């Protein structure tokens, strides 16, 4: 059935001899069984090799830009940041406790800047009286968003937002079936494409041994399909983050925070770049409840 004398005595030659002995039916059965075994192992092996290769490539900055996971991570951070910003603004509109926290934070910053001779970064922090600022924030959506985002520490919540987003995929099944089906379709496509990479890689190598080295050009197909498979994973994650940004999926950890747990910018970050040194180092000033109470009451602590 197969004849290639140059391969006699090699392992591949022994396989060819065995194939000649068992005939076509036996060969087909053996190949089918081998294909099944390779198919079972290919998903885990391909994922392992894919992860190692991308990790090695990730050590070079020029190569990082070629990886779909790198672009996906950047877009994910941007989407989570947008989701946090929109949730903070909506929280201000609906939660009087958070309104009080934002406005109280601004009042404390004003008090400290006047006391120690510093200059606040934004004009509305200095020029607008408290009652006018509060009224303007309730009536003007653009000013309200500007107020909340200038005072809230969005960057401080990014790690928690990313963790929330990573766990969101495990909460999809049974709750958000439409989103889960779309996410699962893209993820499964990635697994299927990666599962083809190692078998096709082995195929081109065997053909190159048997029929000539020009078959090694097929390696480009294996590399391409592995890359497309990795991109399918990135597309699935990007779809998840898009759903979070649009509000279709919650950030359960962040959404459950109490107003006092939402991070606000430090006093030093609210000062202008050209702010005078003043009579006290801005970095040593806290806008916490107790610190403000001490400032207002000559060092007397908050009552228990």
N, C-alpha and C positions, 0 to 999 in steps of 0.2 A: 504493500500500500504506500509506504514511504520508502524512498531510496536515496541515501546520501552517504556515500562511503567515507567522506571526510569527517563525519561525525561518529564513526564507529569507535567503540571503546570509551566514549564520553557518556555522562549521565543522560544527556539528551538522546544520544544514540541508543542507549538501552531502552529508553521510553519508546523510541520509534520501533525498535525490534519487538517490544511487547505489543505495541499497537498492531504490527503486522501479524503477530501470532493470534491475538484474540479476534481480529477482524473488525469490520465496521460497527456492528451492533455493540460489541464490548467497548470499543473506543468511544462511541457516543455516550454510553452509560458512564464511563470513567470521566469523560470531559464534563458531563452534566453534573456529576457529583462534585468534581473539582470546582466547577463554577459556583455551585451552591456554597461550598466551604469558603471560597474566596469572597463571595457576596456577604456571608455572615461576618467575616472578619474585616471586610473593607471599610465599613463605617467607622469602627473604632480606630483602626490603623490609619485611615486617611485623616480623621480628625486629629489624631496625635501628631502625625507628620505635618499636617497643615499648621497646627498650633506651634510646633517647633520651628518650622521654616519662617512663619510670620514673626516669631519672637526673635529669630536671628536677624531677619531683615529689619526689624524695628530698631536695631542698634545703630543703624545709619540713618541720619536725618533725611538724606535724599531718597532713601527707600521707603521711609515712613509715609511719604506722600502718595506712594503707589498703592498702599494697602487700603482696601475698603473699610476695614475696621477703624483705621486712623481718621478717615473722613467722617465715619459714622459717629465716633466719639466726640468729635468737634461739634457736629450738628446736634448731637444729643445734649451736650452741655448748653448750647444756645437755646434749644427747645425747652429744656428744664428751667433755664433762667427766665424765659418768656412766661412759662407756666406759673412760676413763683410770683413774678411781677403782677400778672393778671389776677392771681388769687389774693395778693395783698391789697390790691385796689378794691376788689369786690368785698374783701373782708372789712375794709374801712367803711364801705357803703352800708353794710348790713350789721356790723357789730359795734355797738356803742362803746364797749370796753376797749376795743382796739383804737377807736377814734380818740378816746381819752388818753391812751398810751402815746399815740403819735403827737397829739397837741401838747401833752404834758412834757414829752421829750423836747419839743421845740421851746417851750417856756423855760425849761431848765437851762437849755443851751443859751438862750438870751440872757438869763440871769447871770450865768457864769461869765459870759463874754463882757457884760457891763461891769461886773465886779473886778475882773482881773485884766481888763484892758485889751481884750482880743477882738478880732474882726471875723464875723461869720461869713461863710462862703457865698451865700445866695442873698439877693436883695430882699426877697419876701420875708426872710427870717428877721430882717432888721426893721424894714419900713412899715410893714402892715400890722396894725393893732390886732390883738387876739380875737376880739369879737368879729372884726371884718374878715380876718383870715379864716375863721371857722365858717362864717357865712359863705365866703367865696368858695371854700372847699366843698360845701354841700350843694352849691348851685352850678359850679363850673367843673365838668368832668376832666378837662385837660389839666386844670390847676390842681384838682384833687389827686390825679395820678402823679403829677410832678411832686406834690407835697409828700405823698406816701413813699415814693421811690427815692427821694432825696434823703429821707430820714431813716428808712428801713435798711438793714444790712442784708441785702439779697445774696451777696457772695457768701456770707456766713451760713446760709441755708442750703447752698448748692450741694455739699456732700450728702446731707440728709435727703435732699430731693432726688439725687441720683440713686441712693439706696432704696427710696420709696419706689422709684421707677423700675429698678431691677426686680423688686418683689412683685410688681404689678402683674407680670406675666403669669405668676402662679395663682393669682386670684381671679383670672379671667374665666376659666371653665365654670360653667353653671351660673355665672353672673352676667357676663357680657358675651353671649354666644356669637353674636355677629362679629365683634372685634376679634374674639378668640379664633373663629374660623379663618379669618383673613390672615391673622398672625401665624396660625398653625400652617396654613397653605404655603406661605413664603418660607417658613422654617423647614418644612418637609422638603420643599424644592431644593433647599441648600443641602440637606442631608443626602438626597438622591444624587445630586451632582457630585458631591464629594465622594460618595460611594462608588462612582464610576472611575474616579481618578486612578487609584492603584491598579485595578484590573486592566485598564487601558494602558497604563504604564508598562505592566508586565507584557501585555500583548505586543507593543511596539518593540520591546527588547527581544522577545522571542522571534518575531518576524525579521528583525535585523540580523539575528544569528543565523536563521535558516535561509533567508532570501536576499540579504544584502543590507549594508549600513544605511541606505537611503530611507529605510523604514523608520530610522530614528527621527525623521522629520515629524512623525506622529506624536513625539513627545510634546510638541507645541500644543496639540489638542488636549493632552492630559493636564498640562499646566494651565491652559485656558479654562478648562472645565472646573479645575480646583479653585481658580480665582473667582469664577462666576458663582460657584457654590458658596464661597466665603462671602461674596457680595449679597447673596440671597439672605444669609444670616443678618448682615448689616441692614438690608432693606426691611426685614421683619422687625428688627429693633427700632428702626427709624419710624416705621408705621406705629409702633407702640408709643414712642415719644410724641409723635404727632397727635395721637389720640389724647395723651395727657395734656399737651399744650392747648388743645381745643376745648378741654373740659369734659370730654366724653368718658375719661377715666380719672378717678380721684388720685391724689397723693395723700394716702390715708394718714400717714404719720404727720405730715405738715398741716393738713386740714384739721387735725384734732388738737393742735397746739392751743393753749390758752393765750389770751392777749399778752400776759406778762412773760410768756415763754418766747414770743417772737423777738428776734434780735433787732436791735436798733444800732445805728452807726455810733461810733465813739465820738466823744467831744472833739478830739483832735482832728477827726475826719470831716467835721462840720465847719472847720475854720478855713478862711481864705489862704491862698498860697502866700500872699503878701501881708498876712496878719502880723502885727507887732508881737514881740516876745511877751509883753505883759508882765505882770507881777508874780505869775506862777506858771510852771511848765504845763502846757496843755495835756501832755501825756499822763500827768499825775491826777487829772481831774476826771471823775466819774459822774455820770448823770443818773446813777441809781437812786432809788427812793431814799435810802439811808444817807447817802452822801449829800443829797440836796437838802434833806431835813437838818443835817448837821450845819450846812452853810447858812440856812435860814434861822437857826436857833442857837447860834454861838457855841457849837460843839456838843449840844445836848442830843443824845441818841434818840432814835424812835422808841416810843413806849412799847413794852412787850404786849 
